[in-house]
Each structure stands twice: as structure tokens, then as C-alpha cells.
Amino acid sequence: MVDNPADIVKEHTSNFSIDLDPIKDVDDVPQLQLPYFKTEEESLPRISKDTMIDVLDGKYDQTYQRAIIVDCRFEYEYEGGHIDGAINFNNKEELATRLFETEDLESSNKSLLILHCEYSAHRAPIMAQFVRHRDRATNAHRYPLLSYPELYILDGGYSSFFDDHKFRCSPQHYVTMKEKEHMQARKRGLGRVKQERQKLNRAQTFAFGQHNRQLEDSPTAINRQCSSAVIAMDVADGLGRPLQSYRTASY
């Protein structure tokens, strides 16, 4: 008598098992600790100026080991007035060196990193995107972990923050990017920003082509093909996403 095929399959499968570790869903993004929102133009999280005040007041001291506030404006803007405790970096490579070579990466995942510029419309987003991509390249060997998962942009930038909270600025003053006495410094700075934006666009075409920006900007996401794409983009010195053109006043 010929065995029933179903019985044969059942007999073999009952004696066969594979001990596999559960697969972590790459879209299972860790919950960010600060209240935030996102815009249609980008998917990196933004915080309000009220949340920034909570950070300065120590509301999240038990959540983070340290808070790093990066002012991405030009030097004369920063020196004319900045948020208490902010450090000034307007060169993305210098910021990356500070974050990934100088800082202690063993505890950096407990750090809060907030970037802003005058309006947080162009310079800070460029820097934030570069930091996120450098973070992915640095940690490609231990994906999906990041050194700085808690990365935010201060919405409205220094301009909006100063309007309501100038008493939390030092000195209590606001020097705009377009101040006439700093024309030459502004031209040099804008030239560097333009070059970085061009590198960004070239790197996007080279490394990714058309890709899912929402996936790429999430705290743990990496391009699903392989981490080499991230490394290639980082070598190309790009940020991997198109940016709209902004008027000078929107920097």
C-alpha cells in the first residue's frame, strides 16, 4: 500500500526543527525620548523651542547623560549671541571629527544632540543629515545601532528661540546672517554651504538614485541593499537627499 503523501510530509516535518534567533524588524524604530514632529521636506525629527527650554531647565537630565547643542551658524552670528551652552560648528567635517573621534562613543548613545542655525531651514538640516549618514557608516558593522540615535533639529532656529527666550541666550543679542559688516565672511560661508549642497546632490545620484528618504532618515534605518551604499555615500562626502533652494533670508 502506497503511503499518503500528506502523512509522509507530516512525519518528516515533525522530526525537523531549526533553532533560529528571532529576526528584528528593521522598521522597529526605538521610541525617541523628546516630543517631536516631522515636516514633509525631511524626516529627521524637530523639536519646539519650548522643548528646548525643558532641556535647558534639566527636565531630561535623568534621560540623557549629556546634551550637546550645536549652533551651525557662522562664527560672527554665534559670537553675537547664542543659546546658553551651545557650541559652534559650521563645518560638517569638523563636527563629525568632534562627535566620532573626540567624544566617547561608548556612552554617546546616551547623548542628546540638537542642531540649529538661524532659521533651521538649510544649514542645520544639512549638518544633521551629514551626522546621521556618518553615524551609519561608522556603525555599519553593528547595524542597526547608532552612536547618536537621539538627533533633533530645533524648529525655527535661533531667530524664533531668541524672540521668546532671549534671557536664555548669551549675550542677549541677535546678529543676523545678513549683517553688512560681515559681508565677506558671509560670502565665504555661503560658498561653502553651496559646495556642500552640490556634493549632497552628486552623492545622492551616485550612491542611491531614487530612494526612500523616510526610511533612510529614521534613527536606525539603513539602506536595505547593503551598508556599502552608506559607506560609498559617506566617501562621496554627501548627505543623500535633495534640498529645496531657500532664499538667503531662510538660512
C-alpha positions in Angstrom: 0.0 0.0 0.0 1.4 3.4 -1.0 1.7 5.9 1.8 -0.3 9.0 1.8 1.9 11.9 0.7 0.5 14.1 3.4 1.4 11.6 6.1 5.0 11.4 4.7 5.4 15.2 4.9 3.9 15.3 8.4 6.3 12.5 9.6 9.4 14.3 8.3 8.5 17.8 9.4 7.7 16.6 12.9 11.3 15.5 13.3 12.8 18.6 11.8 13.4 21.9 13.5 15.7 24.9 13.1 16.9 26.9 16.1 17.0 30.5 14.8 17.2 33.7 16.6 14.2 36.0 16.1 14.7 38.5 13.3 14.4 42.1 14.4 12.2 44.2 12.2 14.4 46.9 10.6 11.4 49.2 10.8 11.0 48.7 14.5 12.4 52.2 15.3 13.2 52.9 19.0 11.0 55.4 20.6 12.6 58.9 20.7 12.5 60.5 24.2 11.7 64.1 23.3 8.4 65.3 21.9 8.9 65.9 18.2 7.4 66.3 14.8 8.5 65.9 11.2 8.0 68.0 8.1 7.1 67.0 4.6 10.5 68.1 3.3 12.6 66.0 5.7 12.1 63.1 8.1 14.6 64.0 10.8 12.8 64.9 14.0 12.3 68.5 15.0 11.6 69.9 18.5 9.9 73.1 19.5 11.6 76.0 21.4 9.5 75.1 24.4 11.0 71.6 24.4 14.5 73.3 24.2 13.7 75.2 27.3 12.7 72.0 29.1 16.1 70.6 28.0 18.0 73.7 29.3 16.0 73.5 32.6 17.1 70.0 33.2 13.8 68.2 32.7 15.5 65.4 30.7 18.7 65.1 32.8 17.6 61.7 34.0 17.1 60.6 30.4 20.4 61.6 28.9 23.9 61.6 30.2 24.6 64.9 28.4 23.0 67.3 26.0 25.0 68.7 23.0 23.5 71.8 21.4 25.2 72.6 18.1 24.9 76.1 16.6 25.5 75.7 12.9 25.6 79.5 12.1 28.7 81.4 11.0 31.2 82.5 13.7 30.1 86.1 13.8 26.5 85.1 14.3 27.3 82.8 17.2 29.6 85.3 18.8 26.9 87.9 18.6 24.5 85.8 20.7 23.8 82.1 21.1 21.7 79.7 23.2 23.3 79.0 26.6 25.6 76.1 26.4 25.6 75.8 22.6 28.9 75.0 20.8 29.6 76.4 17.3 30.3 74.2 14.3 29.5 75.4 10.8 31.8 72.9 9.1 30.3 69.4 8.9 33.7 67.6 8.7 34.9 69.3 11.9 31.6 68.5 13.7 31.9 64.8 12.6 35.5 64.7 13.9 34.3 66.1 17.2 31.4 63.6 17.5 33.0 60.5 16.2 36.7 60.8 17.0 36.9 63.1 20.1 33.8 62.2 22.0 33.5 58.9 23.9 31.4 56.7 21.6 30.9 54.1 24.3 28.4 56.4 26.0 27.4 58.6 23.1 24.1 56.7 22.6 23.0 58.3 25.9 23.6 61.7 24.5 21.1 64.2 23.3 22.2 66.0 20.1 20.3 69.2 18.9 21.3 71.2 15.9 20.1 74.6 14.8 21.0 77.6 12.6 19.3 80.9 12.2 16.0 79.6 10.9 16.9 75.8 10.9 15.9 75.9 7.2 19.1 74.9 5.5 22.4 74.9 7.3 21.3 72.8 10.4 19.4 70.2 8.3 22.5 69.7 6.1 24.7 69.2 9.1 22.2 66.9 10.8 21.8 64.8 7.7 25.6 64.5 7.4 25.9 63.5 11.0 23.3 60.8 10.6 25.0 59.3 7.5 28.4 59.4 9.1 26.8 57.7 12.1 25.5 54.9 9.9 28.9 54.4 8.1 30.7 54.4 11.5 28.4 51.7 12.9 27.8 49.7 9.7 29.4 46.7 11.5 26.8 46.7 14.3 23.7 47.7 12.4 21.1 48.9 13.4 22.8 50.6 16.4 23.8 54.2 16.2 26.2 56.4 18.2 23.7 59.3 18.3 20.1 57.9 17.9 18.7 61.0 19.7 19.4 63.6 17.0 17.0 66.5 16.6 16.7 69.9 14.8 15.4 72.9 16.7 12.5 74.2 14.7 12.6 77.9 13.8 16.3 78.1 14.8 17.9 80.9 16.8 15.7 83.5 15.3 12.5 82.0 16.7 14.1 81.0 20.0 15.5 84.5 20.6 12.1 86.1 20.1 10.6 84.3 23.1 13.6 83.3 25.2 16.4 85.9 24.8 17.1 85.6 28.5 18.4 82.1 27.8 20.9 83.5 25.3 24.5 84.7 25.8 25.0 87.5 25.1 21.3 88.5 24.9 21.7 89.7 21.3 20.9 88.5 17.8 23.2 89.1 14.9 21.6 88.1 11.6 23.5 86.4 8.8 23.0 89.4 6.5 24.7 92.0 8.7 26.6 94.3 6.3 29.8 94.5 8.4 30.2 90.7 7.9 29.6 90.6 4.2 32.9 88.9 3.3 32.6 86.3 6.0 29.0 85.6 4.8 30.1 85.1 1.2 32.8 82.7 2.2 30.4 80.7 4.4 27.6 80.6 1.8 30.2 79.5 -0.8 31.0 76.5 1.4 27.3 75.8 2.0 26.7 75.8 -1.8 29.6 73.4 -2.3 28.2 71.0 0.3 24.8 71.1 -1.3 26.3 70.2 -4.7 28.2 67.3 -3.1 25.0 66.2 -1.5 23.1 66.1 -4.8 26.0 64.3 -6.6 26.3 61.7 -3.8 22.6 61.0 -3.9 22.7 60.2 -7.6 25.9 58.2 -7.2 25.0 56.1 -4.1 21.3 55.8 -4.1 19.5 57.2 -7.1 15.8 57.3 -6.2 15.4 56.0 -2.7 13.1 56.2 0.2 14.1 59.2 2.2 11.7 58.4 5.1 13.4 55.0 5.6 16.9 56.5 5.3 16.4 59.3 7.9 14.9 57.1 10.6 17.1 56.6 13.7 18.0 53.0 12.9 17.3 52.6 9.2 19.9 51.8 6.7 19.6 51.2 3.0 18.2 47.7 2.7 20.6 46.6 -0.1 23.8 46.7 2.0 25.8 49.0 4.2 28.4 49.6 1.4 26.0 52.1 -0.1 26.1 54.1 3.0 29.9 54.0 3.1 30.1 54.9 -0.6 27.9 57.9 0.1 30.0 58.9 3.0 33.2 58.7 1.0 31.5 60.9 -1.6 31.0 63.4 1.2 27.3 63.7 0.6 24.1 63.7 2.6 21.9 61.7 0.3 18.8 63.8 -0.2 17.6 66.7 -2.3 17.1 70.0 -0.7 14.9 72.8 -1.9 16.5 76.1 -2.7 16.0 78.7 0.0 16.3 82.4 -0.2 19.2 84.0 1.7 16.9 85.1 4.5 16.0 81.4 5.1 19.4 80.2 6.1 
